[in-house]
Amino acid sequence: MSARAPHPLAPSRSRRTGVAALGLPLALLVAVPPAAAAGALPAAGDVVVTNTETVQARMDADGRLQVARVYDQLAFSGKGTTTVSNPVSTQGLRNLDGFGGHTLRDGALQTTVTVDGRQRQRTVSDFTGELPVSVDVEYRLDGEKVSAGAVVGRSGTLEVRYTVTNLTTRQDEVTYDDGTGKQATATAETVIPFVGQLTTTLPPSFTAVTSDEANMAGDGRGGTKMSYTMTLFPPIGSATAEFGYAAQITGGRVPPANVSVLPVSPLTSPSFKGGSASYAGGAESGIALTQGATEIDGNLLKLRDGAATLLDGLLQLQAGADQLAAGLNDTAAPGAAQLADGVATVDGGAAEIASGARSLDAGAGQLAAGAATLDAGLTSAGAKVPELLGGLTTVSEGLATMDRGLEQMYTKIGGVPAQAQPIQEGITRLQGGVTALLDGLTTLQGLQADLRDVYGVLGSTTAVVTAATDPRQMGALHQLFTGLAAQTADPTQRAQFQGLAAMYNPASYAGAPTTPVSLGPAFAGLAGVTGSVVTRLGAARCGLSNTVSADCPLDESGLAKAPGLREGLALTAGGIDQLTAGVVKEVQAGVGVAGQTKDDKTLRGGVASLTAGVGQLSAGGQTLVGGLGQLSAGASTLRDGSSQLAGGAGQLAAGSSRLVAGTGRLTAGADQLADGLRTAADGSVTLADGLGTAADGAPALVDGATRLSDDGTSVLVRTGADTAADYGVKYAVIKAGADRAANESMAYGGPDGAASVTAYSIDIAGAEGAAASSLGRGIAAVALFGLGALLAGFARRRFV
């Protein structure tokens, strides 16, 4: 059964602050109410005004409202004259300090007083508003629901349940930080925060008294004193409080009870500001988590972009390596083999020339030795000279062809560096991508290390969460640990996160007794996962470069650090430079240029000297022809001609020997060139294959960074935003309640500038006979005046 239908309390006519103390029949409940003033404010001159409103309501034993009055007291202290306008209920208004009249204006009591010390004025009138709380009473005798009157004179097991409900609930728009720095709006239930106490004393005929909610003590006369404390505002408490007791009774009766409530500010009250601060801290933690996860996600996207750049560089480098391999295998190596074959042919011809020159030298000697054989020798010589001249012409033409081939090879081999240039450019881009990737990994590892340290500190926290009273918080934690269990590859960590997700599943606690669950293991688990991520990021950085950390692993020798990708690229770039420069320099140096001779020890120099020797041979043959003609003209010149012939033959023999030596060196150099180009061709194929493998693996790095962003850090961002919103809305509800208490908690309001407070005392009559009821009303009246005196005294001590 409830008191009256709920409706909002009448707001005060001006914004006020103050303090209150509520006197109870068995205890004094002192709290800092939301309508408290920041300090004592004099109404005029040096007079300080304190206003207290005490609403006294009486219900019958079944919870039906019988009557409600408001006792209003103005307390003045100081010295001087002041006029105050105090809003009151004008219905049934009476002066409790005498028989004087009242001056009313617009529903307010107008009073002018002259004070020298202390003075007070008290009035009583009918309470015309609605009580801010309702009280329902239920009786069960031996399990059957009965009225209070049905308990009187009975024996058995009596169960009494009281339900007190805050009736100021309404839907308000509240604002909060959504975790990204933006203000969001939500519709939430707010109430005027009330705290209170229900007290009753059970007679000695009540035995075996039990209660799950009450504070119990003996009253010294065989009875049992019981009190219940209520916090009638969420999220710290609940808008509804339910409690009661059970007892064995004989000659049954229902003892009276009293419910006392007063408004309180959860932001300033010592009893509740700690709880309010915890909700504010939860919202700030959610914001910090969202911001940190957003920054990590941004860095992962940078890592993904850097990996994509790396992939482009690898593809370009692979294309250049393919071109190099094709050039060496398809052109340079086959050309060098052809050159070696041609030089071998030249070497054979030079050997034949040398042999013929030696034979010519021997024939010239024979010619000089005997003139008798002159005719036969001249006949033989005349027949062979044309053949000799033709052979020399052929040799001369072959040497010219060889010189043109050597010139063409010199020109083409000079283009090798230009063909290798795309490889160098690809390596340069690859090195830039590695540097960007290292920067992203370094930033990411630092952020993960900071997050691991934060989780390590939070792992020792003693904070707890209770499932049944905070299902939204449990749902957020359940979602967080379910996502982490899906992400981790470690079976032990996965089992731990799955266990935590099950612990924080709100469905597991529906309708069941609740047990506080520590948050420490959860954050300890997060610290372990984040530490593993830090270790893996360190290994990834060492794989990119062995100079990023002193902890990078050593190579197989154990004497130096294992090279990373950046060091391997530097070695590749240097090798390509050495390869192109070395091959071009050695080949061009061996081939030579036009204008060189055999003294320059080059192929073209040797060919030039050989060509000159052949020219000399041709000139000698022409001379021989002329000599033979002269021989027929006169034998007198035979000795001179034969001597010249012998000298020319000697020179020919010496030149041909040198030609053989040069062609031998040319053959060895050509073979060495062919072998070197074949080795270079094989190395270029290996290089192209390695770059192809690297290019094939690079997309996995891009895909991994994208997946980590989509399935990891994005989940953290959403979880942090949900946590910030949950705690942010709850803290906004607390602030809205404090604001309502500051502006709406007075029953009728107080004078401007005065310290004002309203308390509510609801007496629930007992069922025990008329005499006892009258006695109870008398005691309640005495307690009511005591309550007003306590309120005024406490407010005066607070503000004077």
C-alpha angles and dihedrals in degrees: 000000000000133000105234137332110278125252132156118282117254106264120236116257093239134025109265139174128200147136133255142195120199118211114212128192092247104020143017114241111198120186137159104250125211094242093063120131119236089238143337110305117194114223092211133345111341097328117118116204125206122186125194127182118196117187111204115195128179126204131183120247091272093056100259113145112244105173139344128198134177120222112204124193130186114196120194125192132175131038130297143050124292138170120214134185110212119188109226142161105269095196110105091352113180134175111238094192098059144317099291122129130245136240110222126187124173092341094310131110110238113211133174116189137175111215132195104169116335133347136165141193124202131193137173129203141159114286104238099177132079122270111249091224135044126215122207120189125196128184127196122185113196088343096309120115110240140165122258092255091056090061095060112107094001129120130212139070111335121196119189123188125187122195118193117188129190104230098192094087116136140152114261135175110245129184128217142163108270092210096264098076093265125118116241130190128222136174111239139164114259131184138185100262111245131179124189152148137237117209134183138157120223117213123242090260088071107086136172088032114188133175133167093203111030133094104228134195138154119265094215093250100075095274131112123242114210131186133179124198118212133199102191102188134076146260091027091039135353133270088235128052123190127186141140147147143245128219143164108248136194121193087006128229135163114237119220121254137199129215116197123183136170135176120262136187110235090199096059106021110106089222096056111020090085091058091046090050090053091059090048089050091049090054091049091049090052090050091049091049091050093049093047094047090047091054092048090049090052091052091049089055089051088051090051092051091048090051090051089053089049090052091052091051092049091051091051091047090049090052091051092048090051090053092049092049091049092049095048096043099038103036118007100044096045091046092051090051091051090049091052091051092049093048090051088055091050090050091055091050092049090054090054091050090052092051092050091048091054090050090049090052091052092048092050089054091051089048092054092045098059135020090190092080091044096109095048091044092048091049091050092044092047089054095048101042095078090050090049093051091048091051091049090051090052091049090049092051091047091051090051090051090049091051092052090049091050091050091051091049090049090053097046096045088057090065094064095092091053091052090050093050095090088057091054092047091049091051090050092052090045091053090051091051091050090052092051090046091051091051091051093047091048092052092044092049091050092050092047090049090051090048090048090053091049091050090046091056092044089049089073094050120125094208114131135193127210115214104210096049096045112031094158092057089047090050092053092050091045090053092047095052093041088056092047092050089054093050104046120086094198109100092209093051091044091054090048093051092045089053091050091048090053091048091053097043106123091206090063091063101042109136093349130113109272129232123196110250120209118237092204098090090049094057091041088057091049090051090055094050093046091048089054089051090051090052092049092048089052090053090049091052092050088051089056095045134357092213099067096083141016087227096065111125124258124245125251092282091057090222101093137028117271108258118250130215092275093053091046091053091050090052090048092051091049091047093052091049091049092046097051096038094045097047094046094045096047095044095045091045091052094045097046130190139274116289096036124123137203088277089068089060094224131128094246091045090052092047090049092052090045090050090051090051091050088051089053090050091051091050090049090051090053089049089049090054090052091046093052089052090050090048088061089051096050140356091208091082094047095094092049093046093046090050091051089047092052090049092049091047091053091052090048092053092050093047093048090052090053089047090055091050092050094048089050091055090044090054093050092048092048091051091049091049091051092049093047093050090049090053090048090050091052091049092050090054090051090048092051092048092050093049089049090055091049092049091050092053098045096076089061089063091052092047092047094052090048093050092047089053095046099041102027122028094027088057089051090051092052092045092050091049091050091050092047090049094047095050092035093057092046093050090046088054089052091051091046089052091050090051092049090049090052093050109024109031099091116094094216105351135247139252118291111271094012127124102247136181138166126211129184126216119184118188117202109203122230127233105235110107138298096278093053091047092053090048089050092052091050092051090047091053091051090048091048094056089046089052091053091049092050092049092050093045094049093047090048093052089047098052108025 
